């Protein structure tokens, strides 16, 4: 579908290196340019085997780019500066990452971002959209992009935010973030997000109506009523915001 117009990265996270390599090679044969890969979902990783995992992938499939799924909620690692230093030295095909930082410490969420970028200068770090202006304040025009799940509800606010960052327009960044923060909160209790993440994203995407994501696949189908109401309200409000302020 992309027809070479944009690079396509396929999600490839498995229980170990061998299966990840097998899937990477399969996707590469299909024309996929990169793999979006999290650490193997089993044993809590050390820094040494985390770095070696990506280094082994780089060696096994050298013609395929890698995007590190650096989310501590799901991959049993905080992805500290030491990890990125190893990536900088040993993982030449890692070209980008979804950078979450420390979600459980919002005041210091991006504290390690500048040092991490210094440690792996060939990697484009993509912070989550709702902290992208904060990241810009820390690293300036070194910030070349962001990660957004919310854009599946309608990409216009996120596109506007990226344009403001590219222009260094802090006033416009503030306006956009004010609009986003004014929406109903999609997450009633942040400490439980890891339990309902899939459900939240599917429900608010469907409520917004920009695309039809369909139902959640088993077993991720349970969600408390208050969570369902909150996340659907967020999706509907996002769609209204797009229509009234960003699709004019």
C-alpha positions in Angstrom: 0.0 0.0 0.0 2.8 2.5 0.8 4.4 1.8 -2.7 7.7 3.1 -1.4 6.4 6.6 -0.6 7.2 6.1 3.1 9.2 3.5 5.0 7.1 0.8 6.6 8.1 -0.7 10.0 6.4 -3.9 11.0 5.8 -4.9 14.7 8.1 -7.8 15.5 8.3 -8.7 19.2 8.7 -12.3 20.2 10.0 -14.5 23.0 13.6 -14.6 21.7 16.2 -13.7 19.1 15.8 -16.7 16.8 12.1 -16.1 16.2 12.6 -12.3 15.9 15.2 -12.9 13.2 12.9 -15.3 11.3 10.1 -12.8 11.2 12.4 -9.9 10.3 13.7 -11.9 7.3 10.1 -12.8 6.3 9.0 -9.1 6.4 12.1 -8.0 4.6 11.3 -10.3 1.7 7.9 -8.6 1.6 9.5 -5.2 1.2 9.2 -4.0 4.7 12.1 -1.5 5.5 12.2 -1.8 9.3 11.2 -3.8 12.4 9.5 -2.2 15.4 11.0 -4.5 18.1 10.6 -4.7 21.8 12.7 -6.8 24.2 11.8 -10.5 24.4 8.7 -10.9 26.6 10.0 -13.4 29.1 12.9 -12.9 31.4 13.8 -9.5 33.0 16.7 -8.4 30.8 20.1 -7.1 31.9 21.6 -4.2 30.1 24.2 -6.5 28.6 21.6 -8.9 27.1 19.3 -6.0 26.0 22.1 -4.5 24.0 23.2 -7.9 22.6 19.7 -8.6 21.5 19.6 -5.6 19.2 23.2 -6.1 18.1 22.4 -9.7 17.1 19.4 -8.5 15.1 21.6 -5.9 13.4 24.1 -8.6 12.5 21.5 -11.2 11.3 19.5 -8.8 9.1 21.9 -5.9 8.3 19.7 -4.5 5.5 16.7 -3.8 7.8 16.3 -0.9 10.1 15.3 -1.3 13.7 13.0 0.8 15.9 13.4 0.1 19.6 10.1 -0.1 21.5 11.4 1.5 24.7 8.4 1.3 26.9 9.1 0.4 30.5 5.5 -0.5 31.3 5.7 -3.6 29.1 9.4 -4.6 28.5 10.8 -4.9 32.0 13.5 -2.3 31.5 13.8 1.4 32.1 16.1 1.8 29.1 18.7 3.9 30.9 21.5 5.9 29.4 23.8 2.9 29.7 21.5 0.9 27.4 21.6 3.7 24.8 25.4 3.9 25.1 25.5 0.2 24.1 23.1 0.7 21.2 25.3 3.6 20.1 28.4 1.4 20.0 27.0 -2.0 18.9 23.7 -1.6 17.0 24.2 0.3 13.8 20.8 -0.6 12.3 18.8 0.9 15.2 17.7 4.1 13.5 14.8 5.2 15.8 12.9 4.4 18.9 9.6 5.0 20.6 10.9 6.8 23.7 8.7 6.8 26.7 11.1 7.7 29.5 9.9 7.2 33.1 6.1 7.2 32.9 5.8 6.7 36.7 7.7 9.9 37.5 6.0 12.5 35.3 8.1 15.4 36.7 11.3 13.7 35.7 9.9 11.6 32.8 12.3 12.9 30.2 15.3 13.6 32.5 17.5 11.1 30.7 16.6 12.1 27.1 19.5 14.5 26.4 22.1 12.1 27.7 20.5 9.2 25.9 20.5 11.1 22.6 24.2 11.9 23.2 25.0 8.2 23.8 23.3 7.0 20.6 23.6 9.9 18.1 22.6 7.8 15.1 19.1 7.1 16.7 16.1 9.4 16.2 14.3 9.5 19.5 10.5 9.9 19.2 8.9 11.0 22.5 5.1 10.5 23.0 3.1 13.4 21.6 1.8 14.7 24.9 5.4 15.4 26.2 6.9 16.4 22.8 7.0 20.2 23.7 8.7 19.2 27.0 11.2 17.2 24.9 11.7 20.2 22.7 12.6 22.4 25.7 15.3 19.9 26.6 16.9 19.2 23.3 15.7 21.9 20.9 15.9 21.2 17.1 17.5 17.8 17.7 14.0 16.6 18.1 12.9 15.5 14.6 9.6 13.7 15.3 7.3 12.2 17.9 5.4 9.0 18.5 1.6 9.3 18.5 -1.1 6.7 19.2 -3.7 9.4 19.5 -3.3 10.3 15.8 -5.4 7.3 14.9 -8.4 9.3 16.2 -7.6 12.0 13.7 -4.0 13.1 12.9 -4.5 16.9 12.4 -3.7 18.1 16.0 -0.5 15.9 16.0 0.5 17.2 12.6 0.0 20.8 13.8 2.1 20.1 16.9 4.9 18.7 14.8 4.8 21.7 12.5 5.0 24.0 15.6 8.0 22.0 16.9 9.7 22.2 13.5 9.2 26.0 13.6 10.3 26.4 17.2 6.9 28.0 17.9 6.4 27.5 21.6 3.3 29.7 21.7 1.6 27.4 19.1 2.8 24.3 20.9 1.1 25.7 24.1 -2.2 26.3 22.2 -2.3 22.8 20.9 -1.4 21.2 24.2 -4.1 23.3 25.9 -6.6 21.9 23.5 -5.5 18.4 24.1 -5.3 18.7 27.9 -8.9 20.2 27.9 -10.3 16.9 26.6 -11.8 14.4 29.0 -9.1 12.2 30.6 -9.1 8.8 28.8 -7.3 7.0 31.8 -9.1 7.1 35.2 -6.2 5.7 37.1 -2.7 5.9 35.4 -1.2 3.2 37.6 -3.5 0.6 36.0 -2.8 1.7 32.4 -0.7 -1.4 31.7 -3.8 -3.6 32.5 -6.1 -1.9 29.9 -3.8 -0.2 27.4 -5.1 -2.2 24.4 -8.7 -1.7 25.3 -8.3 2.0 25.9 -6.7 2.6 22.5 -9.2 0.5 20.6 -12.2 2.0 22.3 -11.2 5.6 21.9 -10.2 5.1 18.3 -13.6 3.6 17.5 -15.4 6.3 19.4 -13.6 9.0 17.4 -14.6 7.4 14.1 -11.6 8.4 12.0 -10.9 4.7 11.4 -12.6 1.5 12.4 -10.2 -0.4 14.6 -12.6 -3.2 15.3 -13.0 -5.1 18.6 -10.2 -6.0 20.9 -8.8 -9.5 20.3 -8.9 -12.0 23.1 -7.8 -12.0 25.9 -7.7 -8.2 26.1 -11.4 -7.6 26.2 -12.3 -6.8 29.9 -12.4 -3.2 31.0 -14.3 -1.6 33.9 -17.3 0.5 33.1 -15.8 3.7 34.3 -12.7 3.1 32.1 -15.0 2.4 29.1 -17.0 5.6 29.6 -13.8 7.7 30.1 -12.0 6.5 27.1 -15.0 6.7 24.7 -15.6 10.2 25.9 -12.0 11.1 25.1 -12.3 9.7 21.6 -15.5 11.6 20.9 -14.1 14.8 22.2 -10.9 14.4 20.2 -13.1 14.0 17.0 -15.0 17.2 17.9 -11.7 19.0 18.5 -10.4 18.0 15.1 -13.6 19.0 13.4 -13.9 22.4 15.1 -10.3 23.5 15.3 -8.0 21.5 13.0 -10.0 20.5 9.9 -11.1 24.0 9.0 
